[in-house]
Amino acid sequence: MALDKVLRRAKIKRRIRKKVFGTASIPRLTVFRSNKQIYAQLIDDTTGKTLVSSGSLKMDETKSVAKVEQASIVGKSIASKAIAAGIVSVVFDRNGYLYHGRIKSLADAAREGGLKF
């Protein structure tokens, strides 16, 4: 069962990555969700470099809140770091996860923070 779930997500991820490509001016906002934490980063796929990153692991304000709230805090954080780096527009890569729950919360918070996608 667990292997089927992993393979299913990998298949969806490949399908998404065929279409979603980030550049220096419009980077790819990718999300990784583990059981306890959530991470987001802006990637320039032309050079293969991470421009900005944020995660719930090292943030003090995410320690004692629900996971959906954690995602919202990380979304606001990545948006503020991106605006500071001069990035306004991104393409969203949900990384094979359903656009639901923590992923949706992070995306909505990033939009509220000023990112356009």
N, C-alpha and C positions, 0 to 999 in steps of 0.2 A: 504493500500500500504506500509506504513512504517513498519508495523508489519511483513509483508511478507519478506521485505528486511532484517529485523533483524533475523527472523527465518532462512532464507536462509543462512546468514553468519554464524549463530550458527551451522547449519548442516555441512557446509564446514569446520568450525573450528574443530568440533568433528572428522571429517574424517582425517584431517591433523594430529591432535594430537594422533591418533592411531598409526601413523607411525613415528612421530618425537619425539625423546626423548633425552634429554641432560644429560651428565654426568659431573663430575668435570673436566676431561681433555678435553672433547669436549662438552661445554655447548650449550644450545639452545638460539639462538638470536631471540627474539620475538619482534614484532613491534605492537604498538597501535597507531592508527590514529584517532584523533578527527577532528572536522571541522576546528579548527584553529591551533592546535599543533600536534606534532608527538613525540613519545617516543619509546625508544629501551632499552632492558635489556637482559643481559646474565643470564640464569637460570640453576642451577644444579638441575635436576629433582629427583635425588636420595635422596637429602636432602631437596629439596623444598626451596632452598635459592637463592636469587638474588646475583650474584657475582659482576656485574658491571651494572650501568644504566646511561642513558643519555636522555635528552629531550630538546625540543626547548623552553619550557616555561621560564626557568631561564637563558637562554643564551642570552647575550646582542647582539651578532652578528646576531641573527635571527629575531630581532625586525622589521626591515624595508625591508625584502627581500620577494620574492615570496615563496609560500609553497613548491615547488619542491626544491628550493635552501635551505630552512630550513631543509628539509629531508637530503640533501646532507651534510650539516654542522653537523647534528646529527650523520650521518653515519661515518663521519671522526672522530668525537669525541668518539663514542663508540669503534671504532677500536683502537684509540690511548690509551684509558683507558684499553682495553683488552690486548693490547701488553704490557703495563706497569704492568698488573697483571699476565703476563706470559701465556696468552691464545692466541694461534695462529689459531686454527681450531675450527669452530663452525658448528652447523646445523641451517638452517634458517627456522623460523616459521613465515609465512606471516599472520597468525592469521585470516584466512578467507577472507582477502582482495585480490583483483586481483593483480598479479605481474605486475604493471603498474603504471606510474605516480610517486607519492611520495614514494611508497614502492620500486619500481625499483631504484629510485634515491638513497634512503638510502642504499640499498643493493650494488649498484655499488660503492658508496663512501666508504663503509666498506671494500669492496674488494681492492679498491685503497689504503686504509689505512693499508693494510697488513693482513686482516683476510682471511682465506681460507674456502670456503663453496661452 
